[in-house]
Amino acid sequence: MSAERYTLLDGRVHVYRRENSRFWQCAIYLRGRNHRASTHQDRLDAALTVAREWALDRIAEDRLGSHSLRLNAAMAALPQPAPSSATAKTFKQAAEAFLAEYRVLTAGERNPRYVENKERHLKLYLLPFFGKRPVSEVTAGLIQQYRVARLGNTGGKRPARSTLHQETVTLRQVLKSANRHGWIAAVPDMSAPYKTSGKIAHRAWFSPEEYERLRAATDERARSPKRDRWRAECELFHDFVEFMANTGLRPDEAQRLEFRDVEIVMDGPTRQRILEIDVRGKRGVGFCKSTPDAVEPFERLLKRRGVPKPTDLIFGKIQRQLMNAVLDELGLKTDRDGNPRTAYSLRHTYICFRLLEGADIYQVAKNCRTSVEMIEKFYASHIKTRLDAAALNGRPQSRKAPSASKAPVNT
């Protein structure tokens, strides 16, 4: 009996199960090498989800490794540093000192993934370029050469502005650490020339009509899944969509959410039932109050789980493949500007809906654990109902000329 086989990502990923194994395997061919792994799943739908995410991780690692090689080549083309004294600290030594103190000082205050990103920026991009140079020779000119090398030698898609900004933040933190240790006299100017401000792009969200189509489609899948064994996943995904669009949580926050973090309460001012949520995300612990429409999907979750443990995850890993499948079927995978819609778009939808309804922008920012500046920059400037037509088009009352009977008479 031959192995069962399926493909993903336009045939690049192979998912198969050998006749003597209960688990599905996955494989992808990258840069002359075949990568294989077990999904540790015996159900096909779960195996396809795991295989897709595994393959995307391998593709990302392959691209990052390619970028590092190009940065090394760009570094080799630059003038090499002059020999320095034995006591001069290199950028690599400054980076190691920064990471050592950063891990200790931010323990428990920063998301571990955020700290890992610092290490990744250094390992893949900054150390290949600056590592062997004395930290005192990292000047504004050399930092600009790094930007040029990073943007001009990728051989593919340019890194996003936000990506390059995050790398620059890590670079600045290393140089500040070197300055505190007395290895450099001052931190060089790191401002990007020629660009004083970035393009303000509308974050992908669902308009009221589009959200209703998405909600109806996930509801239909929950009621009548394409295969009966997918029913549980489809019901969970439908509840996830409604829950996210009515709470404004980030996907990583929803992924960590436990049943003990959510409580159904009666809101005093509105006399409606809402959810009070303890949120654990990239900024530590925060709080959120949902709309009344978030209560029903949460109650459905409770009913299906029976009596869950307080520490049980509500959603767990995001069903990314199912999200993409539904959006592709509805033609909603991208917005009119070509921005891809993801689970994060449900948070953007929540914010835009609150602004459309005239909610106070400060309260929206506080409930979403972000700043008013971010709301104004990425959301409020695109909501047409926040513009007051009366204030924009109002005309001052014209002054009437005095009547003839009241005109002064010369005597």
C-alpha positions in Angstrom: 0.0 0.0 0.0 1.5 3.3 -1.1 1.8 6.3 1.3 -1.0 8.9 1.4 0.2 12.2 0.0 -1.0 15.8 -0.1 0.7 19.1 -1.1 0.6 22.7 0.2 2.0 26.1 -0.9 1.6 25.4 -4.6 3.2 22.0 -4.4 6.3 23.0 -2.5 5.4 21.2 0.7 4.6 17.5 0.7 2.5 16.0 3.5 2.4 12.2 3.6 1.8 9.2 5.9 3.7 6.0 5.6 1.7 2.8 5.9 3.4 1.7 9.1 3.0 5.0 10.9 0.0 6.7 12.5 1.6 10.2 12.2 1.7 12.4 9.2 5.1 13.6 7.9 6.0 16.8 6.0 8.9 17.8 3.7 10.1 20.8 1.7 13.1 21.2 -0.6 15.2 24.4 -0.1 18.6 25.4 -1.4 19.6 21.9 -2.5 18.5 20.2 0.7 15.4 18.3 1.5 14.0 19.1 5.0 11.7 16.6 6.7 9.8 16.5 10.0 7.0 14.7 11.7 3.8 16.7 12.4 3.1 14.4 15.4 -0.5 14.5 14.3 -2.7 11.6 13.3 -5.6 13.8 12.0 -5.1 15.2 8.5 -6.6 18.6 9.1 -4.3 19.2 12.1 -1.3 17.8 10.3 -1.9 20.2 7.3 -2.0 23.1 9.7 1.2 22.1 11.5 3.0 21.3 8.2 2.1 24.7 6.7 3.4 26.6 9.7 6.5 24.4 9.8 7.2 25.0 6.1 6.7 28.8 6.5 9.3 28.8 9.3 11.8 26.9 7.2 11.2 29.3 4.3 11.7 32.3 6.6 15.0 30.8 8.0 16.2 30.1 4.5 15.6 33.7 3.5 17.2 35.1 6.6 20.3 33.0 6.0 20.4 34.3 2.4 20.2 37.9 3.7 23.1 37.3 6.1 25.3 36.1 3.3 24.5 39.1 1.2 25.2 41.4 4.1 28.6 39.7 4.6 29.3 40.3 0.9 28.4 43.9 1.2 30.6 44.3 4.3 33.5 42.7 2.4 33.1 45.4 -0.4 33.5 48.2 2.2 36.8 49.7 3.3 38.1 47.5 6.2 38.8 49.1 9.5 42.4 50.0 10.4 44.1 47.9 13.0 43.1 49.1 16.5 44.8 48.8 19.9 44.4 45.7 21.9 42.3 47.5 24.5 39.7 48.8 22.0 36.3 47.1 22.4 34.7 45.6 19.2 31.1 46.0 18.3 30.7 42.3 19.0 31.9 42.7 22.6 29.6 45.6 23.1 26.7 43.6 21.8 27.5 40.7 24.1 27.6 43.1 27.1 24.3 44.6 26.1 22.5 41.3 25.8 23.9 40.1 29.1 22.5 43.1 31.0 19.3 43.4 28.9 18.2 39.8 29.8 18.7 40.5 33.5 17.2 44.0 33.7 14.1 43.2 31.6 13.3 39.8 33.2 9.6 39.6 33.9 9.0 43.0 32.3 9.4 42.1 28.6 7.9 39.4 26.6 10.6 36.7 26.1 9.9 36.8 22.3 10.8 40.5 22.3 14.1 39.7 23.9 14.7 36.9 21.4 14.1 39.4 18.6 17.0 41.5 19.9 19.3 38.5 19.6 18.0 37.7 16.1 18.6 41.3 14.9 22.2 41.1 16.1 23.0 37.5 14.9 21.5 37.9 11.4 22.1 41.5 10.5 24.1 43.7 12.8 27.0 41.4 13.8 27.8 40.3 10.2 28.1 44.0 9.3 29.6 45.7 12.4 30.9 42.8 14.5 34.7 43.0 13.9 34.9 46.8 13.9 35.9 48.7 17.0 32.7 50.1 18.5 34.3 53.6 18.4 34.3 53.4 14.6 30.5 52.9 14.3 29.8 56.4 13.0 26.7 58.0 11.4 28.3 57.4 8.0 28.8 53.7 8.7 25.2 53.3 10.0 24.0 54.9 6.7 26.1 52.4 4.8 24.4 49.6 6.7 21.0 51.0 5.7 22.1 51.0 2.0 23.5 47.5 2.2 20.3 46.2 4.0 17.9 47.8 1.5 20.0 47.3 -1.7 21.4 43.8 -1.3 18.5 41.7 -0.3 18.1 40.1 -3.7 14.3 40.0 -3.2 11.6 41.8 -1.2 12.9 44.9 0.6 12.7 44.8 4.3 9.7 46.8 5.6 10.3 50.2 7.1 9.2 48.9 10.5 11.7 46.0 10.3 14.6 48.3 9.6 13.4 50.6 12.4 13.5 47.7 14.9 17.0 46.8 13.8 18.1 50.4 14.3 16.6 50.4 17.8 18.7 47.4 18.7 21.8 49.1 17.2 21.1 52.2 19.3 20.7 50.2 22.5 24.0 48.5 21.9 25.7 51.8 21.4 24.1 53.3 24.5 25.4 50.4 26.5 28.9 51.0 25.1 28.6 54.6 26.0 27.6 53.7 29.6 30.6 51.5 29.9 32.9 54.3 28.6 33.9 52.6 25.4 32.6 55.5 23.2 32.4 59.2 24.0 28.9 59.6 22.6 26.2 57.8 20.6 26.4 58.9 16.9 23.5 60.5 15.0 21.3 57.6 13.8 18.5 59.6 12.2 17.7 58.4 8.6 18.5 61.2 6.1 16.1 62.1 3.2 13.1 60.6 5.0 11.6 62.7 7.8 8.4 60.8 8.0 7.1 57.5 6.6 4.0 56.8 4.5 0.9 56.4 6.6 -0.8 53.3 5.4 -4.3 52.2 6.3 -4.1 49.0 8.3 -6.1 46.2 6.8 -9.5 45.8 8.4 -13.0 44.6 7.5 -15.7 47.2 6.7 -19.1 46.5 8.4 -20.3 44.8 5.2 -17.2 42.7 4.8 -17.2 41.7 8.5 -20.8 40.5 8.2 -19.8 38.4 5.2 -16.9 36.9 7.1 -19.0 36.2 10.2 -21.8 34.6 8.1 -19.2 32.4 6.3 -17.6 31.1 9.6 -21.0 30.6 11.1 -22.0 28.5 8.1 -18.8 26.4 8.4 -19.5 25.9 12.1 -23.0 24.6 11.3 -22.2 22.6 8.2 -18.4 21.8 8.0 -17.0 20.3 4.8 -16.1 17.3 6.8 -17.7 16.2 10.0 -14.3 15.7 11.8 -13.6 19.4 11.2 -16.7 20.5 13.1 -14.8 21.3 16.4 -12.2 23.4 14.6 -14.8 25.3 12.6 -16.9 26.0 15.7 -13.8 27.3 17.6 -12.8 29.5 14.6 -16.2 31.1 14.4 -16.2 31.9 18.1 -12.6 33.2 17.6 -13.7 35.7 14.8 -16.6 37.1 16.9 -14.6 37.2 20.1 -11.6 39.1 18.5 -13.8 41.6 16.6 -15.6 42.5 19.8 -12.5 42.7 22.2 -9.7 44.1 20.1 -7.1 41.7 21.5 -3.9 41.1 19.6 -3.6 37.5 18.2 -0.7 36.7 20.6 -2.8 37.9 23.5 -5.7 35.7 22.5 -3.3 32.8 22.1 -2.2 33.1 25.7 -5.7 33.7 27.1 -6.9 31.3 29.8 -10.4 30.8 31.1 -9.4 32.3 34.5 -8.6 35.5 32.6 -12.2 36.2 31.4 -15.2 37.0 33.5 -18.8 37.8 32.5 -20.0 40.9 34.4 -22.9 43.3 34.3 -21.7 46.7 33.2 -23.3 49.3 35.5 -23.6 52.4 33.2 -25.0 50.4 30.2 -26.8 47.6 32.1 -25.4 45.1 29.6 -23.4 42.0 30.0 -19.8 42.3 28.9 -16.5 40.5 29.4 -13.7 41.8 31.7 -10.4 40.3 30.5 -7.0 40.2 32.0 -4.6 40.5 29.1 -1.1 39.2 29.0 0.8 40.5 25.9 3.9 42.3 24.7 3.4 45.1 27.3 2.9 42.9 30.2 -0.5 42.6 32.0 -3.3 44.9 30.8 -7.1 45.0 31.0 -9.9 45.0 28.5 -13.7 45.4 28.5 -15.5 43.8 25.6 -18.6 44.8 23.7 -21.8 42.9 24.7 -21.5 40.9 21.4 -18.4 39.1 22.8 -20.4 37.4 25.6 -22.3 34.9 23.3 -19.2 33.4 21.6 -17.6 33.0 25.0 -20.6 31.3 26.4 -20.6 28.9 23.5 -17.0 28.1 24.3 -17.9 27.4 27.9 -20.8 25.2 26.9 -18.7 23.0 24.6 -15.9 22.7 27.1 -18.2 21.6 30.0 -16.2 22.6 33.1 -12.8 23.7 31.9 -9.9 24.1 34.2 -9.0 27.7 35.1 -5.6 27.3 33.4 -7.0 25.8 30.2 -6.3 27.9 27.1 -9.4 29.3 25.4 -8.1 29.3 21.8 -4.5 28.2 21.9 -2.7 28.3 18.5 -4.3 30.5 15.9 -6.0 28.6 13.1 -4.1 30.4 10.4 -4.8 28.0 7.5 -8.5 28.1 8.1 -8.4 31.9 8.3 -6.7 32.0 4.9 -9.0 29.5 3.4 -12.2 31.4 4.4 -10.7 34.8 3.3 -9.7 33.3 -0.1 -13.2 31.9 -0.7 -14.8 35.3 0.1 -12.2 37.2 -1.9 -11.3 39.2 1.2 -7.6 38.1 1.6 -6.4 41.6 0.7 -8.0 45.1 1.0 -8.3 47.5 -1.9 -4.6 48.7 -1.3 -3.3 45.1 -1.5 -2.6 44.9 2.2 -3.0 41.2 3.4 -5.7 40.5 6.0 -4.8 38.3 8.9 -6.1 37.5 12.4 -4.6 40.9 13.3 -7.2 42.6 11.0 -9.9 41.6 13.5 -8.2 43.9 16.1 -8.0 46.7 13.5 -11.7 46.1 12.8 -12.6 46.4 16.5 -10.8 49.8 16.7 -12.4 51.1 13.5 -15.9 50.1 14.5 -15.5 51.9 17.9 -14.4 55.0 16.1 -17.2 54.8 13.6 -19.6 54.6 16.5 -18.2 57.8 18.0 -16.3 56.3 20.9 -13.8 58.4 22.8 -10.4 57.9 21.2 -8.6 57.9 24.6 -10.9 55.2 25.9 -10.4 53.1 22.8 -6.6 53.4 23.1 -6.7 52.5 26.8 -8.9 49.5 26.2 -6.6 48.3 23.4 -3.4 48.9 25.4 -1.9 51.3 22.8 -1.5 55.0 22.5 -3.7 57.8 21.2 -0.9 58.6 18.8 -1.1 55.2 17.2 -4.9 55.4 16.9 -4.7 58.8 15.3 -1.9 57.7 12.9 -3.2 54.4 11.7 -7.0 54.5 12.3 -8.7 57.8 13.0 -7.2 59.6 10.0 -9.0 57.1 7.7 -12.4 57.2 9.4 -14.5 59.7 7.4 -17.2 59.9 10.0 -14.7 61.5 12.4 -14.6 64.6 10.2 -17.2 67.2 11.2 -18.8 68.5 8.0 -20.5 71.3 9.9 -17.2 72.5 11.2 -15.5 72.1 7.8 -18.2 73.7 5.7 -19.8 76.2 8.1 -20.1 79.8 6.8 -20.1 82.9 9.0 -23.4 84.8 8.9 -23.2 87.7 6.5 -23.6 91.2 7.9 -26.6 93.1 6.5 -26.1 96.6 5.1 -27.9 99.3 7.1 -31.3 100.2 5.7 -31.9 103.5 4.0 -34.2 104.7 6.8 -31.5 104.3 9.3 -28.7 105.8 7.2 -27.3 109.0 8.8 -28.7 112.3 7.3 -26.4 115.3 6.7 -27.8 118.4 8.1 
